[in-house]
């Protein structure tokens, strides 16, 4: 399966910061064993800081509603690591 759009039409903004970090670092199959996806793991390719910076950029492109919703989801879940 291809990755969803990372704008308001996709579902990336439904996930907390820690979930987005894990999905980016480990790939979908690293988070959901057996799930087939085109989403690769970036562990060993991007540093943790680069992953966080990439996610911050993606989030900066979201409309206010999606940005605030995702921030609330992240706040409820707690710290990333």
Secondary structure, DSSP 8 states (H G I E B T S, - for coil): -----SSTTSSGGGS-HHHHHHHHHH-HHHHSTT---S----BTTB-HHHHHHHHHHHHHTS-HHHHHHHHHHHHHH----
